[in-house]
């Protein structure tokens, strides 16, 4: 299978610390690199992760709090200095459009590449990006301002042809696509060879859901049902659940409840409050509800 990786660049909350950077990830799917959120310091983290700047084709911003987007303008400027020529697509709440335009007029005149802005309706679950192998959909979230997560889902591939069966039955190349699409094969003698004997099943399509800042949403599990990996913010622990609700955030236990109810493969915690010197308290709390949970950490690469 082709690579499907999540590169964690930053998993802290609004206040940067010596331990954690603000939110940013790179999703790598079949050779495509897409950034999700771009907090302050993201460029340094890209260097440390040895991710090629110019390979990033798009940036998805969840909402317009600074710890999720203050790094975007600097990144756009650096792309210009590196001689980028291919378009950069930015997907974000519509309010960012005018601000981005004004900042670029101030700081980035003369870019040799185009920045294409796509306004995302954060109130709807809908496809915002699609190509031949992937869709990216918005996930409405409950935060103090317009906010959404993003669901990256591979498109199903066709079954694999068994080469030895092709040779044995002398099946012409022009008929192979028909077999991949479910057709049987009829020999010259009139025998019907069922499709199941000629093919092996395709690999399961993989999916990753990124749920940034949000209050606990009891119905969220329906939108991320069955994904291989779920990243869900876990700013606080249960003793601070009142604070979480006040500031429109979630606890680690609540993140685990979403993972459990959605039957996901793995839960990744992140967006930790700076009050925690050791996030293991969050991990222990989440594991009591959903055992396959891990702490997101800078420099971590999660493979689907």
Phi and psi in degrees as a GROMACS rama.xvg file:
@    title "Ramachandran Plot"
@    xaxis  label "Phi"
@    yaxis  label "Psi"
@TYPE xy
-72.6449  155.243  UNK-2
-61.793  141.191  UNK-3
-137.034  103.133  UNK-4
-128.455  150.562  UNK-5
-116.202  118.706  UNK-6
-100.732  115.46  UNK-7
-85.9296  116.366  UNK-8
-98.8147  -34.2109  UNK-9
-153.995  136.595  UNK-10
-138.51  21.0091  UNK-11
-91.6089  175.467  UNK-12
-96.8117  -154.017  UNK-13
-60.4061  -33.7172  UNK-14
-94.8189  108.426  UNK-15
-61.9707  144.069  UNK-16
-127.749  175.798  UNK-17
-70.3964  -15.1126  UNK-18
-97.2561  -37.9311  UNK-19
-127.823  142.651  UNK-20
-93.814  163.758  UNK-21
-73.9252  170.968  UNK-22
-61.2235  130.162  UNK-23
-173.079  142.291  UNK-24
-142.442  159.901  UNK-25
-122.212  125.19  UNK-26
-99.4753  122.105  UNK-27
-110.398  115.08  UNK-28
-131.739  115.606  UNK-29
49.8756  43.974  UNK-30
88.2935  -10.0729  UNK-31
-92.3168  139.538  UNK-32
-115.595  123.495  UNK-33
-128.578  129.883  UNK-34
-91.498  141.015  UNK-35
-118.368  116.099  UNK-36
62.9675  154.214  UNK-37
-150.631  73.9745  UNK-38
-72.0309  172.039  UNK-39
-57.3202  135.199  UNK-40
90.5397  2.76529  UNK-41
-61.0513  -36.7395  UNK-42
-61.7477  -39.8239  UNK-43
-62.5889  -41.4835  UNK-44
-66.5874  -35.2027  UNK-45
-61.0804  -42.2969  UNK-46
-61.197  -46.6878  UNK-47
-63.068  -34.5314  UNK-48
-83.7089  -4.58602  UNK-49
57.2676  38.935  UNK-50
-94.6004  126.331  UNK-51
-65.3873  121.04  UNK-52
-55.3192  -46.6222  UNK-53
-72.5594  -10.2694  UNK-54
-82.5747  -13.1563  UNK-55
-74.6546  119.092  UNK-56
-99.4093  -17.6806  UNK-57
-156.068  158.04  UNK-58
-130.179  129.519  UNK-59
-111.126  116.842  UNK-60
-102.668  128.002  UNK-61
-77.4272  -40.2145  UNK-62
-165.566  173.066  UNK-63
-101.835  40.399  UNK-64
-88.6369  142.559  UNK-65
-56.8019  -33.9654  UNK-66
-70.6468  -1.02064  UNK-67
-117.276  -7.45892  UNK-68
-145.907  -2.15083  UNK-69
-64.5218  -20.1098  UNK-70
-86.2202  -7.20829  UNK-71
-65.7569  -45.1673  UNK-72
-63.2078  -41.2045  UNK-73
-63.8274  -38.2223  UNK-74
-64.8199  -42.9295  UNK-75
-61.2357  -42.0631  UNK-76
-63.043  -43.7283  UNK-77
-64.0167  -39.9306  UNK-78
-55.2278  -40.4801  UNK-79
-63.4977  -43.1076  UNK-80
-66.2973  -26.6578  UNK-81
-84.2897  0.249118  UNK-82
80.6348  26.1216  UNK-83
-60.1064  141.672  UNK-84
-122.697  -22.8777  UNK-85
-79.4284  148.248  UNK-86
-61.6426  149.167  UNK-87
-111.971  124.358  UNK-88
-99.8007  127.365  UNK-89
-115.407  121.737  UNK-90
-110.35  123.657  UNK-91
-164.473  165.301  UNK-92
-52.599  143.525  UNK-93
-56.5869  -27.4407  UNK-94
-61.3141  -21.3305  UNK-95
-72.7263  -26.2172  UNK-96
-51.9904  -58.0911  UNK-97
-62.3489  -37.9028  UNK-98
-65.795  -41.9997  UNK-99
-63.5137  -41.5517  UNK-100
-61.7639  -44.271  UNK-101
-65.2138  -42.1616  UNK-102
-64.7918  -39.7925  UNK-103
-67.6951  -35.8449  UNK-104
-66.6497  -30.1284  UNK-105
-80.8802  -43.9096  UNK-106
-111.929  -18.0361  UNK-107
-130.763  42.5919  UNK-108
-70.0808  144.038  UNK-109
84.7777  15.9278  UNK-110
-60.6036  142.679  UNK-111
-94.2852  11.7367  UNK-112
-136.557  163.409  UNK-113
-98.7103  136.145  UNK-114
-102.14  113.666  UNK-115
-101.711  117.822  UNK-116
-96.5778  133.646  UNK-117
-121.324  114.512  UNK-118
-74.1392  130.673  UNK-119
-107.66  128.301  UNK-120
-81.3083  106.898  UNK-121
-75.4427  -4.68655  UNK-122
-91.6479  -5.16473  UNK-123
-123.551  147.543  UNK-124
-94.3285  105.347  UNK-125
-151.556  157.773  UNK-126
-71.2108  124.929  UNK-127
-108.235  -16.6324  UNK-128
-147.455  142.919  UNK-129
-153.712  137.607  UNK-130
-136.11  -167.716  UNK-131
-68.7865  -17.0239  UNK-132
-123.6  -3.75872  UNK-133
-151.747  145.46  UNK-134
-123.684  148.126  UNK-135
-123.585  123.833  UNK-136
-118.257  149.536  UNK-137
-81.3392  149.218  UNK-138
-125.413  105.998  UNK-139
-58.7816  133.122  UNK-140
-123.537  170.423  UNK-141
-115.086  92.2534  UNK-142
-128.746  -179.457  UNK-143
-68.4818  -25.4291  UNK-144
-129.567  175.587  UNK-145
-54.5861  127.67  UNK-146
-154.491  141.919  UNK-147
-146.207  155.726  UNK-148
-96.209  -175.764  UNK-149
-137.632  137.76  UNK-150
-112.76  116.234  UNK-151
-99.3443  117.189  UNK-152
-131.765  125.043  UNK-153
-66.6058  148.74  UNK-154
-83.8208  144.455  UNK-155
-59.493  142.638  UNK-156
-99.9684  168.072  UNK-157
-82.4647  158.166  UNK-158
-59.8217  163.208  UNK-159
-96.2337  137.015  UNK-160
-79.2242  135.365  UNK-161
-79.7005  114.104  UNK-162
-59.7321  -39.8925  UNK-163
-65.5969  -31.7872  UNK-164
-70.9114  -37.6632  UNK-165
-59.46  -46.2367  UNK-166
-68.3046  -41.2529  UNK-167
-65.0121  -40.8352  UNK-168
-96.925  4.703  UNK-169
53.342  48.384  UNK-170
-80.0092  124.78  UNK-171
-67.5804  150.53  UNK-172
-57.9347  -35.2951  UNK-173
-64.9971  -13.3268  UNK-174
-101.784  -5.985  UNK-175
-61.537  -42.1361  UNK-176
-62.7694  -34.2893  UNK-177
-62.0935  -40.6037  UNK-178
-67.9242  -40.9619  UNK-179
-59.4549  -30.5916  UNK-180
-91.2178  11.1453  UNK-181
110.37  -0.316684  UNK-182
-74.6167  148.604  UNK-183
-83.9471  175.547  UNK-184
-123.822  133.029  UNK-185
-108.136  122.396  UNK-186
-75.1419  170.809  UNK-187
-61.7731  -26.9421  UNK-188
-82.5859  -4.85004  UNK-189
93.4165  3.73385  UNK-190
-76.447  134.366  UNK-191
-95.5318  119.314  UNK-192
-95.9971  114.224  UNK-193
-64.2145  148.906  UNK-194
-56.5591  -35.2231  UNK-195
-62.9166  -25.9606  UNK-196
-81.0974  -18.9338  UNK-197
-96.8002  -14.1138  UNK-198
-134.12  163.008  UNK-199
-116.685  146.854  UNK-200
-60.2666  149.441  UNK-201
-69.8634  156.772  UNK-202
-64.0294  147.424  UNK-203
-62.9536  133.213  UNK-204
-65.524  136.909  UNK-205
-101.208  157.463  UNK-206
-147.194  144.345  UNK-207
-132.8  131.696  UNK-208
-116.289  130.471  UNK-209
-112.622  111.784  UNK-210
-116.132  102.092  UNK-211
-83.6175  -144.384  UNK-212
-57.1764  123.292  UNK-213
-165.404  146.982  UNK-214
-67.5929  162.422  UNK-215
-61.25  129.097  UNK-216
-119.304  106.257  UNK-217
-56.1181  -26.97  UNK-218
-95.9366  -0.0121843  UNK-219
-60.5978  -31.4253  UNK-220
-59.1631  -26.1785  UNK-221
-67.5679  -29.8073  UNK-222
-84.9332  -14.9081  UNK-223
-121.752  20.3807  UNK-224
-53.4733  124.656  UNK-225
74.3593  10.9736  UNK-226
-66.971  153.702  UNK-227
-68.8091  -42.2214  UNK-228
-135.885  133.718  UNK-229
-118.404  123.027  UNK-230
-98.6154  122.253  UNK-231
-133.922  131.325  UNK-232
-58.1244  145.136  UNK-233
-143.152  66.1386  UNK-234
-63.2174  -34.2683  UNK-235
-130.084  169.226  UNK-236
-99.7827  174.404  UNK-237
-60.4387  -38.6471  UNK-238
-57.8836  -19.5445  UNK-239
-106.807  25.6575  UNK-240
-61.5984  -35.469  UNK-241
-62.1655  -41.7355  UNK-242
-65.6962  -39.2603  UNK-243
-59.1961  -46.5429  UNK-244
-65.4153  -40.104  UNK-245
-60.3028  -41.9829  UNK-246
-100.252  13.6541  UNK-247
60.8616  49.7567  UNK-248
-126.664  -178.892  UNK-249
-123.707  159.497  UNK-250
-94.0761  165.414  UNK-251
-61.7962  -38.9033  UNK-252
-62.5355  -41.6436  UNK-253
-65.9755  -38.4653  UNK-254
-60.3838  -41.8713  UNK-255
-66.5973  -33.1498  UNK-256
-64.2295  -39.8694  UNK-257
-63.4488  -45.675  UNK-258
-60.4717  -44.1788  UNK-259
-62.4666  -47.9651  UNK-260
-69.9606  -25.0825  UNK-261
-89.6593  -5.47627  UNK-262
55.8517  44.5999  UNK-263
-78.1315  166.117  UNK-264
-78.4953  -41.1315  UNK-265
-150.051  144.253  UNK-266
-112.025  132.555  UNK-267
-116.06  123.733  UNK-268
-89.0425  156.529  UNK-269
-172.661  -174.844  UNK-270
61.946  50.3048  UNK-271
-75.343  138.677  UNK-272
-63.5381  146.138  UNK-273
-69.6968  -7.47415  UNK-274
-69.5198  -18.7534  UNK-275
-96.8938  113.482  UNK-276
-76.0298  -27.136  UNK-277
-134.35  113.456  UNK-278
-78.339  3.27989  UNK-279
-60.1285  -27.2472  UNK-280
-61.1951  -34.7014  UNK-281
-72.6081  -40.089  UNK-282
-64.8141  -44.8635  UNK-283
-60.9107  -42.8565  UNK-284
-62.4945  -44.7397  UNK-285
-68.1509  -40.3871  UNK-286
-63.6542  -24.5828  UNK-287
-65.8669  -23.7188  UNK-288
-102.777  -40.5598  UNK-289
-138.49  107.892  UNK-290
-67.0793  -34.6578  UNK-291
-87.1973  65.5325  UNK-292
-119.046  142.689  UNK-293
-137.271  156.974  UNK-294
-82.9247  125.779  UNK-295
-67.469  141.05  UNK-296
-141.158  146.359  UNK-297
-57.8717  137.018  UNK-298
87.0138  -6.12829  UNK-299
-75.0454  140.773  UNK-300
-120.975  120.747  UNK-301
-107.218  124.178  UNK-302
-103.946  131.065  UNK-303
